[in-house]
Structures are given as structure tokens and as C-alpha cells.
């Protein structure tokens, strides 16, 4: 189903529920990984995914189909994740000890099936400032365009490009020091 059709069905009370169920099936996995890369924990990501869809359901009357469903849902997921991190400041990763905990927790997570390199990448990403981390994740993992990230975060494309460049340099330096 294309975005225009889905938007129209979401706006129609007769088809709203089935269109929403379709939207959940189509976007759950992608949104889960967007959230998971921000909050790291599988359990938190699942909770925030549910919150994302609850917020989307309660905001259907505000969604006019002016943006893509994908962008609208991504924006909600990112905002839910950032709000979660702000509410739980202890979950942000500012010190080296906490950074090591990220990789250790990731390797111990039964849902993580990656290598040490992937764990180190996540550890390096966790050391980035919030905006650089988000921009890197959206570009690297989600292959989002700067224009889309700009709409989601309300930041200029130039600032996003600079953030991405700084993030890549910091990640490269992290790998260099952890060889």
C-alpha cells in the first residue's frame, strides 16, 4: 500500500483500525532498530516501540498525510527515545567505565548476535554526544538523507553534515585507541 492510500485509510474512521494494523506490521521492525540504536536495551526498545505506536494512534487526527508515514513514525520514535534518555539520565554514557558497560551489556544481551567489532562500534557510538550519535545512526544504519534528518531533528543540513563528520572522526579515533 502506498503512502497516499495508507494516509487516506488512516483518516477514514471505517478503515482506520485495519490501516493502523497494517502500518504497525510494515514499520515495526525498522522502528525497533531506530529505537534500539538509541537506547541500546532490547527491553527498553520494545517498550518505546509500543509507546511510539500508542502515540501515533492518539495522534492520528493530527496526521494530515503532508509527510510520509515513515517520516512521521520515525519522528515519534526518535522523540520517544530521546525523552526516555532525558528521563533516565543514568542511562546516558558519559564515562569510560559506563562506555565499557555498553559493550559488555551488548555482548551479554541474548538478542545481540554480532561480533566484538560490532560491540566496539556500539561502544564508540555511545561515547558520542547525543546529536552526533543520532545523526550517525540515522545516516549509517538507516541510510537516511540529510534532508530527512533535518526535518526530524529540526536542524540545518550543514550542521548535520558537520555532526556526522565529527562522529565518524571520533569513532575512527575510538577504534584506533582500542586496537
Secondary structure by P-SEA (a helix, b strand, c coil): ccaaaaaaaaacccaaaaaaaaaaaacaaaaaaaaaaacccaaaaaaaaaaaaaaaaaacccccccccaaaaaaaaaaaaaaaaaaaccccccccaaaaaaaaaaaaacccccccaaaaaaaaaaaaccaaaaaaaaaaacccccaaaaaaaccccaaaaaaaaaaaaaaaaaaaaaac
